[in-house]
Amino acid sequence: MRNRINRREFLKATAVAGGLLLIPPQVASGLMPADQFDAFPDAKFLGRNCLGGIMNFRVRPSADAEINKSVYEDYVFPVYRQVVGETPAGTYSSTWFETPYGYVYAPGVQLVKNEPNPNPPMTLPDNSVGKGFWAKVNVPYAGIVFGKSPLSPWYQSIEHFSPKVYYDQYFWIDEIKQGSNDITYYRANELYGTYGDIVYVDARAFKPLTEEDVAPISPEVENKRIYADLTYQTITCYENDVEVFFCRTSSGAVFNNDGTKVDSYATPTGNHYPWRKTISIHMSGSLTGSGWDTPGVPWNIIFASGGASIHGVFWHNDFGTPRSHGCLNCRPEDAQWIWRWVNPQAGLDPGDVQVSGQVGTLIEVKN
């Protein structure tokens, strides 16, 4: 990133006086140009390269086909349609996307929208946890301004590589600042699991959640049950033994890339009950020789010791393939439906509920 300043200069630049976040215009514009959202392709359906590396577009939906174009991480492009192609060796999915540049393998593409908010709220409502509101990142990505040196492993790892928040991350907005570049910034905070990072993002990147977004589905139905099939990588929701919802999932990856077994990654089987639901949480954990750390993870239903949960993901599109650290990954829209449907219920304030005992919806996890 150009125009980088050192920590001391940055702390001086971010001194807050009279509600003004004093960020030098040249630095702020490098992180968050005023026209950034206009620079994304104008298309109904967009994809973002979420592979973490180079993505190849091919002339046919096949891993052996000629490469037509290669792009780096976070490249955003139009998506025309989904097609069935060849399944690359060592993978499960045969889904590809047709794009202006050829065909790209779908598991590495996050489907996104670019819907910036032209009139973001300029006040913070009162809540039981203080002033603030929940909001979704509603653009492919947006640049970050750190209010202090990052603390979490995620933010530390991206601090020097154009740090961003991504579509379908969810944050608690509890501070509004006016930048010296005439851009209004929200503090994208995390109520649950936070390391204490201070992160500011262009307010236009966020869509505030409403009561409708968290409204319970079928609250009058008492007999609800979730069945997670690890063999077929599916989740089915039942009301009185009648299927009402179905989606693909990605359960724990019990094998490394080299084929060795990792039992500690396996999703816990058996009968479980939710003991916590949160709109968003900072997920982190560590295992021997590995670890993970992810902010803004949406629609969490935690059902087992160790933090195994049903939740949405923004970092892959490989549903139907085991690849998590023990959780049941879902598309964010699927996770949101399940979150609204499953008991216990939780509202916008505070967006979190914890219970004990067998008082919620039964979750059956079977191989």
Buried (B, 14 or more C-beta within 10 A) or exposed (E): EEEEEEEEEBEEBBEEEEEEBBBBEEBBBBBBBBEBBEEBBEBEBBBBBBBEEEBBBBEBBBBEBEEBBEBEBBBBBBBEEEEEBBBBEEEBBBBBBBBEBBBBBBBBBBBBBBBBBEEBBEEBEEBEEEEBBBBBBBBBBBBBBBBEEBBBBBBBEEBEEBBBBBBBBBBBBBBBBBBBBEBBBBBBBBBBBBBEBBBBBBBBBBBBBEEEBBEBBEEEBEEBBBBBBBEEBBBBBBBEEEEBBEBBBBBBBBEEEEEEEBEEBBBEBEEBBBBBBBBBBBBBBEEEEEEEBBBBBBBBBBBBEEBBBBBBBBBBBBBBBBBBBBBBBBBBEBBBBBBBBBBBBBEBBBBBBEBEEEEBBBBBBEE
